[in-house]
Amino acid sequence: MSGPRPAPAGRRAVRPPGPARRIATAVALLLVTGVVALAVGVPAATVDGSLGPHNARYSALLRPYVWIDLGPVGSIYLDSPFPLGVEVRVQEIPAGLSAGGQDPVQALGADLEGYVQFFAEPGLAVEEALGALARDALRRVVLVWSLLLVGVAAARIVFRHGPTHAAIRNAAGRPGVAALLTVAAAGSVAVVAREYVASAPPEGSTSPVLAETVLADARIVGRVGELLDTYGPYAIDVIEENAAFYEAATANLAAAYPPDASDERPGEPDRGVADPGDVDQVEPDPDADPEASPAPTGPTAAPVEAEPADVREAVTVLFVSDLHCNVGMTDVIGEAVRRSGATVVLNGGDTVISGTSVEQFCVDALARALPAGVRLVVADGNHDTELTSQQQRRAGAVVLTGEVVVVGGLRILGDADPAVTEVAAGNRARDGYPDRATQAARLTQRACEAQEAGRAIDILMVHNPRIGVGPMASGCVPLQLSGHFHRSIGPTQQGLGLLYVTGSVAGATAGQPTIGPLRSPGTLTVLRIDPMGNGPLDHRLITVGTDAGVEVGPWLPFPDPAVKPVVAELGWSDPAA
């Protein structure tokens, strides 16, 4: 009768570890490797972001403060609200934010506007960078942790049996080895702890100029303190003027908007037939090619909601365009959404100035000003680059790319402008996009295919109004919304549908900056649209004046297009203007 084989003389039988011991070993292994991964991954995290008009590189610090390194002029230190800190190395101002040929005074003025933009809402820029920094740190920690676990698993396979395993066990059992390993681990922890606890920023002083700002407790080192004390009051005056203007505009809009009880809308609109003789006639775009290939225009398709059910109530939308980085107006836009009850915000493009990386701040300011649950749909303009489109998507917007999307019960077709205007570099073609004529032909085909399938679109939204001439002539588009001209047109007949062009929400005019108090009136439009195929119902105009006063116009019905196609005179000249 055979039994368990006895252990060789002189050796103690080794029993396999029980379940509790295996679990404890696994947990200890996960904890140890996790701590090592954190110690390696978090300090290595870096991300490129912006600070005011500058590019900036953000890095994680094992020190509880925010260090803003301004190079030769000094540094600014702030206490960190988190256990870890952040190092911000300020870099150059992108060339794309400065127009060529400016004299130095104009260039410095443009930079000052960038600082005003940052200090008006500094939390947005820093929050975006910190979020990206946290994501980068998480990626690094997961990578290091995974590599460590794979390495441990491989080592267990290689060294579990055989002479190497025995040699390691013998070495580990020698006197002093365990103590040496303990001292080494404790020393590593002590180095990290000392870096975190004992390290402190250089002595600095606060500036009285910043006493009433978010940087009141900032400790300033170097010549930047002298610059702040000398020139800071001018900048603070500009920042305070900017904040006061838009606070007043937001309050005035809230006061001017009629309450629901007295907000009388027209009943069934009396849609008088438009007289073609009232509209100057122009020839259709000669570059349009109706036989152009109908390939998708955009690089990726926007997310599409499920087809709406039998929704009979009108959908209220707010339409804006040409913000051009005027982040002060974003609070006004948010207030207009709340007062009007809009569920969708349509952005006709040119959200930024030159489509650079530092303008993520402008995109985020608009997205975050909207109440929860309100959808943002964007047709990027010629000042919005491919990078801007990515920024819009990260901010949660639906970016139109030449396909029909369903948002808030409305079927919307649109696309980015095929031209890109970068302030210092001039005009170029958007990557992956055709010319205007080909884009117009593709949009026409998409709209007519949807109509033939019994799912006609409600809105065509393109930044440049001229691109819609061909689609509107097809009779497959009931309403076109555009911006670009910085002035309002319509509603007027265009083709067999209706065209509405909004002025700039930022009061943009040629040659004038859009950051700061309005230099020309800003316009927003509230529209009601029937999602059951009866087209636009009515609209009202909101105008914000240069004195921060707000006028909310009455509800006006849309006209009914005449049977005879009409090409509206758009006053169009430069496609990149």
C-alpha positions in Angstrom: 0.0 0.0 0.0 1.6 3.2 -1.1 1.3 6.5 0.8 2.8 10.0 0.6 6.4 9.9 -0.3 8.5 10.8 2.7 10.8 13.9 2.5 14.4 13.1 2.0 16.5 12.9 5.1 17.6 16.3 6.3 14.9 18.3 4.4 11.7 19.6 5.8 8.6 18.9 3.8 7.1 22.1 2.2 3.4 22.2 2.2 1.6 24.2 -0.6 0.3 27.5 0.7 -3.3 27.5 1.7 -6.0 29.8 0.1 -5.7 32.5 2.8 -2.0 32.7 2.3 -2.3 32.9 -1.5 -4.9 35.7 -1.2 -2.8 37.6 1.3 0.3 37.3 -1.0 -1.7 38.5 -4.0 -3.1 41.5 -2.2 0.4 42.4 -0.8 1.8 42.1 -4.3 -0.9 44.4 -5.8 -0.4 47.0 -3.1 3.4 47.0 -3.4 3.4 47.2 -7.2 0.6 49.8 -7.1 2.6 52.1 -4.7 5.7 51.7 -7.0 3.5 52.5 -10.1 2.1 55.6 -8.4 5.6 56.8 -7.3 6.9 56.4 -10.9 3.9 57.4 -12.9 2.5 60.4 -11.2 5.7 62.5 -11.1 6.3 61.7 -14.8 2.9 63.1 -15.9 3.0 66.0 -18.3 0.6 67.7 -20.6 0.7 70.7 -23.0 -1.9 73.3 -22.3 -2.2 77.1 -22.1 -1.9 80.0 -19.7 -3.5 83.2 -21.0 -2.1 83.7 -24.5 0.8 81.4 -23.9 1.4 77.8 -24.5 2.4 76.1 -21.3 3.6 72.7 -20.1 2.0 71.3 -17.0 3.9 68.7 -14.9 3.0 66.9 -11.7 4.9 67.8 -8.5 5.3 65.8 -5.3 5.0 69.2 -3.5 1.7 70.8 -2.3 1.8 73.9 -4.4 1.4 75.3 -7.9 4.6 76.7 -9.4 4.2 79.0 -12.4 7.6 79.4 -14.0 7.7 82.6 -16.0 11.4 82.1 -17.1 13.7 85.1 -16.7 11.1 87.4 -15.1 10.5 85.1 -12.1 7.9 82.7 -10.7 4.5 82.7 -9.0 3.7 80.2 -6.3 0.2 79.2 -5.1 -0.9 76.7 -2.5 -2.3 73.6 -4.2 -5.9 72.6 -3.3 -4.8 69.0 -3.8 -2.3 66.7 -2.0 0.0 67.0 -5.1 1.2 70.1 -6.9 1.6 71.3 -10.4 4.5 72.9 -12.2 3.5 75.2 -15.1 6.3 76.2 -17.4 5.1 79.2 -19.5 6.2 79.1 -23.1 5.8 81.2 -26.2 2.7 82.9 -27.5 1.6 81.1 -30.7 2.3 83.0 -33.8 -1.2 82.3 -35.0 -2.6 84.6 -32.4 -0.8 87.6 -33.7 -1.5 89.1 -37.1 1.6 89.9 -39.2 2.5 93.6 -39.7 1.3 94.7 -36.2 3.3 97.4 -34.5 4.6 96.6 -31.0 1.8 98.5 -29.2 -0.9 96.6 -31.1 0.9 93.3 -30.5 1.1 94.0 -26.7 -2.5 95.0 -26.7 -3.5 91.7 -28.3 -1.4 89.9 -25.6 -3.2 91.9 -22.9 -6.5 90.7 -24.3 -5.3 87.2 -23.9 -4.4 87.8 -20.3 -7.8 89.3 -19.7 -9.4 86.3 -21.3 -7.5 84.0 -18.8 -8.0 86.0 -15.6 -11.7 86.6 -16.3 -12.2 82.8 -15.8 -8.8 81.3 -14.7 -10.4 78.2 -13.3 -11.5 77.0 -16.7 -8.0 77.0 -18.2 -6.4 75.5 -15.1 -9.1 72.9 -14.7 -8.8 71.7 -18.3 -5.0 71.3 -17.9 -5.3 69.6 -14.6 -7.9 67.2 -16.0 -5.5 66.3 -18.9 -2.7 66.0 -16.4 -4.7 63.5 -14.3 -5.5 61.5 -17.3 -1.9 61.3 -18.4 -0.8 60.3 -14.8 -3.5 57.6 -14.8 -2.2 56.2 -18.1 1.4 56.1 -16.9 0.4 54.5 -13.6 -1.6 51.8 -15.3 1.2 51.1 -17.8 3.9 50.9 -15.0 1.6 48.8 -12.8 0.9 46.4 -15.7 4.5 46.0 -16.5 5.4 45.3 -12.9 2.7 42.7 -12.6 3.8 41.0 -15.9 7.4 41.1 -14.7 6.5 39.5 -11.4 4.4 36.8 -13.1 7.3 36.1 -15.5 9.8 35.9 -12.6 7.6 33.4 -10.7 7.5 31.2 -13.8 11.2 31.4 -14.4 12.4 31.1 -10.8 9.7 29.0 -9.2 11.7 25.7 -9.5 15.2 24.7 -10.0 18.6 25.9 -8.7 17.9 29.6 -9.3 14.9 29.4 -7.0 16.9 27.6 -4.4 19.7 30.1 -4.6 17.4 33.0 -4.2 15.7 31.4 -1.2 19.1 30.7 0.4 20.3 34.3 -0.3 17.1 35.8 1.2 17.5 33.6 4.3 21.0 34.8 5.1 21.3 37.1 8.2 21.0 40.8 7.4 19.4 40.5 3.9 15.9 41.2 5.2 17.1 44.1 7.2 19.0 45.5 4.2 15.9 45.3 2.0 13.8 47.0 4.7 16.2 49.8 5.0 16.3 50.3 1.2 12.5 50.4 1.0 12.3 52.8 3.9 15.0 55.0 2.4 13.0 55.2 -0.9 9.9 56.2 0.9 11.8 58.8 3.0 13.2 60.4 -0.1 9.7 60.8 -1.6 8.3 62.0 1.8 11.0 64.5 2.2 10.4 65.9 -1.3 6.7 66.2 -0.5 6.9 67.5 3.1 10.1 69.3 3.5 10.4 71.0 0.2 9.0 74.5 0.1 8.9 77.2 -2.5 11.4 80.1 -2.3 10.4 83.0 -0.2 8.3 85.5 -2.0 5.8 88.3 -1.4 2.2 88.9 -2.3 1.3 91.9 -4.5 -1.3 94.5 -3.4 -2.3 94.7 -7.1 -3.7 91.2 -6.8 -5.4 91.7 -3.5 -9.0 91.4 -4.9 -8.3 88.7 -7.4 -8.0 84.9 -7.4 -4.2 85.4 -7.1 -4.4 87.3 -3.8 -2.4 84.7 -1.9 0.1 84.1 -4.7 3.8 84.5 -3.6 5.8 86.2 -6.3 9.6 85.8 -6.8 11.7 87.8 -9.2 11.2 90.8 -11.4 7.6 89.8 -12.2 6.7 91.4 -8.9 8.0 94.8 -10.0 6.2 94.4 -13.3 2.9 93.6 -11.6 3.2 96.5 -9.1 4.0 99.0 -12.0 1.7 97.8 -14.7 -0.7 95.5 -12.9 -3.3 98.2 -12.0 -3.9 98.9 -15.7 -4.5 95.2 -16.4 -6.7 94.8 -13.3 -8.8 97.8 -14.5 -9.3 96.1 -17.8 -10.2 92.8 -16.2 -12.7 94.4 -13.8 -14.2 96.5 -16.6 -14.6 93.3 -18.7 -16.2 91.4 -15.8 -18.6 94.2 -14.9 -19.7 94.6 -18.5 -20.8 91.0 -19.0 -22.3 90.7 -15.5 -24.4 93.7 -16.4 -25.3 92.3 -19.8 -26.3 89.0 -18.2 -28.5 90.7 -15.6 -30.1 93.0 -18.2 -31.0 90.0 -20.3 -32.6 88.3 -17.4 -34.6 91.5 -16.7 -35.6 92.1 -20.3 -36.7 88.6 -21.2 -40.5 88.3 -20.9 -41.9 85.9 -18.3 -43.7 82.9 -19.6 -47.1 84.2 -18.6 -46.8 87.3 -20.7 -44.7 85.8 -23.5 -47.3 85.8 -26.2 -46.3 83.8 -29.2 -48.2 84.1 -32.5 -50.7 81.4 -33.1 -50.5 79.6 -36.5 -48.1 82.0 -38.3 -49.6 84.0 -41.1 -47.1 83.0 -43.7 -47.4 85.6 -46.4 -46.0 84.6 -49.8 -42.7 86.2 -50.4 -42.5 88.4 -53.5 -39.5 87.4 -55.6 -39.4 91.0 -56.9 -38.5 92.2 -53.4 -35.2 90.3 -53.5 -32.3 91.2 -55.8 -31.6 88.4 -58.2 -28.1 86.9 -58.5 -26.8 84.0 -60.5 -26.2 80.7 -58.8 -22.6 79.9 -57.9 -21.0 79.0 -61.2 -18.5 76.7 -59.4 -21.2 74.4 -58.2 -21.0 70.9 -59.8 -24.2 68.9 -59.3 -22.5 65.8 -60.6 -19.8 65.9 -58.0 -19.1 62.6 -56.2 -21.1 62.3 -53.0 -18.4 61.0 -50.7 -18.6 61.9 -47.0 -17.0 65.3 -46.4 -15.8 65.2 -42.8 -13.1 63.0 -41.3 -15.5 61.3 -38.8 -19.3 61.1 -38.5 -21.0 63.0 -35.6 -22.9 60.9 -33.1 -26.5 60.3 -34.1 -29.4 59.9 -31.8 -32.2 57.5 -32.3 -35.0 58.7 -34.7 -37.4 60.9 -32.7 -40.8 59.6 -31.8 -44.0 61.4 -32.8 -43.0 64.6 -31.1 -45.6 67.3 -31.7 -44.4 70.1 -29.6 -42.2 72.7 -31.1 -38.5 72.5 -30.3 -36.9 75.7 -29.0 -33.3 76.3 -30.1 -30.8 79.2 -29.6 -28.7 80.1 -32.6 -25.4 81.9 -32.3 -22.3 82.3 -34.4 -18.9 84.0 -34.6 -18.0 84.0 -30.9 -14.3 84.6 -31.8 -13.1 83.7 -28.3 -15.2 86.4 -26.5 -15.7 84.3 -23.4 -17.5 87.1 -21.6 -20.5 86.5 -23.9 -20.7 82.8 -22.9 -22.5 83.7 -19.6 -25.0 85.8 -21.7 -25.5 82.8 -24.0 -26.2 80.5 -21.0 -28.7 83.0 -19.6 -30.5 83.2 -22.9 -30.8 79.4 -22.9 -32.3 79.4 -19.4 -34.7 82.2 -20.1 -35.9 80.9 -23.5 -36.1 77.2 -22.4 -34.0 76.2 -25.4 -33.0 72.5 -25.4 -30.5 72.8 -28.2 -27.8 75.5 -28.9 -26.8 75.7 -32.6 -23.3 77.3 -33.1 -22.7 78.5 -36.6 -18.9 78.5 -36.3 -15.9 80.7 -35.7 -15.8 79.9 -32.0 -12.2 80.8 -31.8 -9.8 83.3 -33.5 -7.0 81.2 -35.1 -7.6 77.6 -34.1 -4.6 77.2 -31.9 -4.0 74.9 -28.9 -4.4 77.7 -26.3 -8.0 78.4 -27.5 -9.3 75.2 -25.9 -10.2 77.7 -23.2 -12.7 79.5 -25.5 -14.4 76.2 -26.5 -14.7 75.1 -22.9 -16.1 78.4 -21.8 -19.1 78.1 -24.2 -19.7 74.4 -23.4 -19.7 74.9 -19.7 -21.9 78.0 -19.7 -24.8 75.9 -21.0 -27.3 74.4 -18.5 -27.1 70.6 -17.9 -28.9 68.6 -20.5 -28.7 71.2 -23.3 -27.1 69.9 -26.4 -24.5 71.9 -28.4 -24.3 71.4 -32.2 -21.4 73.1 -34.1 -20.7 73.7 -37.8 -17.1 74.9 -37.5 -16.2 78.0 -39.4 -13.1 79.2 -41.3 -11.4 80.4 -38.1 -11.9 76.9 -36.5 -9.1 74.5 -37.4 -9.1 70.7 -37.3 -7.7 71.1 -33.8 -10.7 73.2 -32.9 -13.0 70.4 -34.1 -11.2 68.0 -31.7 -11.5 70.5 -28.9 -15.3 70.9 -29.6 -15.8 67.1 -29.4 -13.8 66.9 -26.1 -16.1 69.6 -24.7 -19.2 67.4 -25.6 -20.4 69.2 -28.7 -21.8 67.4 -31.8 -19.6 68.6 -34.6 -21.3 68.4 -38.0 -19.3 66.5 -40.6 -21.5 66.2 -43.7 -24.0 63.7 -42.4 -27.5 64.0 -40.9 -27.6 63.9 -37.1 -30.7 63.8 -34.9 -30.3 66.1 -31.8 -33.1 67.1 -29.5 -35.7 65.7 -31.9 -34.4 67.7 -34.9 -32.7 66.3 -38.0 -29.7 68.6 -38.7 -27.3 68.5 -41.7 -24.2 70.6 -41.9 -20.4 70.6 -42.2 -17.3 72.6 -41.3 -16.2 75.3 -43.7 -13.8 73.9 -46.3 -11.5 76.9 -45.9 -9.4 77.6 -42.9 -8.2 81.2 -42.0 -5.2 81.3 -39.6 -4.5 84.8 -38.5 -0.8 84.9 -39.2 -0.7 82.2 -42.0 -3.6 83.3 -44.2 -6.0 80.9 -45.9 -5.7 77.2 -46.7 -7.9 74.2 -47.5 -9.2 72.2 -44.5 -7.5 68.8 -44.3 -9.6 66.1 -46.0 -12.2 68.6 -47.4 -13.1 69.4 -51.0 -13.7 72.9 -52.4 -17.0 74.8 -51.7 -18.7 73.7 -54.9 -18.1 70.0 -54.2 -19.1 70.3 -50.6 -22.4 72.1 -51.7 -23.1 69.2 -54.1 -22.6 66.6 -51.4 -24.8 68.4 -48.9 -27.5 68.7 -51.6 -27.4 64.9 -52.2 -27.5 64.2 -48.4 -30.5 66.4 -48.0 -32.4 65.0 -51.0 -31.6 61.4 -50.0 -33.1 62.0 -46.5 -36.2 63.5 -48.0 -36.7 60.6 -50.4 -36.4 58.2 -47.5 -39.2 60.0 -45.7 -36.8 61.6 -43.1 -36.4 65.1 -44.4 -34.0 67.4 -42.6 -35.2 70.3 -40.5 -32.1 72.5 -40.7 -29.0 72.9 -42.8 -26.3 74.7 -40.8 -23.1 75.8 -42.6 -20.9 78.7 -41.6 -20.6 80.4 -45.0 -24.1 81.2 -46.3 -22.9 80.9 -49.9 -22.3 77.1 -49.5 -26.1 76.6 -49.1 -27.1 78.1 -52.4 -27.1 74.7 -54.2 -28.8 72.7 -51.4 -31.5 75.3 -51.0 -32.2 75.4 -54.7 -33.0 71.6 -54.5 -36.1 72.1 -52.5 -34.8 69.5 -50.0 -33.9 72.0 -47.3 -36.6 74.0 -45.4 -34.2 76.2 -43.4 -30.6 77.2 -43.7 -28.7 78.8 -40.7 -25.4 80.5 -41.2 -23.1 83.2 -39.8 -19.7 84.4 -41.3 -20.9 87.8 -42.5 -21.1 89.4 -39.0 -24.5 90.9 -39.9 -28.0 89.6 -40.0 -29.9 88.6 -43.2 -33.4 87.4 -43.3 -35.3 85.3 -42.8 -35.6 85.5 -46.5 -36.3 83.0 -49.3 -33.3 81.1 -50.6 -34.1 78.6 -53.3 -37.3 76.8 -52.2 -36.5 77.2 -48.5 -35.7 80.0 -46.0 -32.3 81.5 -45.2 -31.4 83.1 -41.9 -27.9 84.6 -41.3 -27.1 85.8 -37.8 -24.8 88.6 -36.8 -21.8 87.9 -34.6 -22.7 87.1 -31.0 -19.5 88.8 -30.0 -20.2 91.9 -32.0 -17.3 91.1 -34.3 -16.3 93.7 -36.9 -13.4 93.8 -39.3 -10.1 94.8 -37.7 -11.4 95.0 -34.1 -10.7 92.5 -31.3 -13.6 90.6 -30.0 -12.3 90.1 -26.4 -13.4 92.7 -23.9 -16.6 94.7 -23.8 -18.6 94.7 -27.0 -17.5 97.1 -29.7 -20.6 96.4 -31.8 -23.9 94.9 -30.8 -24.0 91.1 -30.3 -26.9 89.1 -31.6 -28.6 85.8 -30.5 -31.7 84.3 -32.0 -34.3 82.0 -30.4 -36.2 79.8 -32.9 -39.1 77.4 -32.6 -39.1 74.6 -35.1 -41.8 72.0 -35.8 -40.1 68.5 -35.8 -43.1 67.1 -37.6 -42.0 68.5 -40.9 -43.8 71.8 -40.9 -40.5 73.8 -40.8 -39.6 76.8 -38.7 -42.5 78.5 -36.9 -41.2 81.7 -35.4 -38.2 83.5 -34.0 -37.1 86.3 -31.8 -33.9 88.4 -31.8 -31.9 89.2 -28.7 -29.5 92.2 -29.1 -26.8 93.1 -26.6 -25.6 96.6 -27.0 -22.2 98.2 -26.5 -23.6 99.7 -23.2 -24.5 96.2 -21.9 -28.2 97.0 -22.5 -30.3 94.1 -23.9 -33.3 94.3 -26.2 -35.5 91.2 -26.6 -37.6 91.4 -29.7 -41.1 90.0 -30.2 -41.9 86.7 -31.7 -42.0 87.0 -35.5 -43.3 84.3 -37.9 -41.2 82.9 -40.6 -42.4 83.7 -44.2 -43.6 81.0 -46.4 -41.3 80.4 -49.4 -42.8 81.2 -52.8 -43.2 78.4 -55.3 -40.7 80.0 -57.6 -37.0 79.5 -56.5 -35.2 82.6 -55.5 -31.5 83.2 -54.9 -31.0 85.8 -52.2 -28.5 88.5 -52.5 -26.0 87.8 -49.8 -23.5 90.6 -50.4 -20.8 87.9 -50.5 -17.3 88.8 -51.6 -14.3 87.2 -49.8 -15.0 83.5 -48.9 -12.5 83.7 -46.1 -13.6 87.0 -44.6 
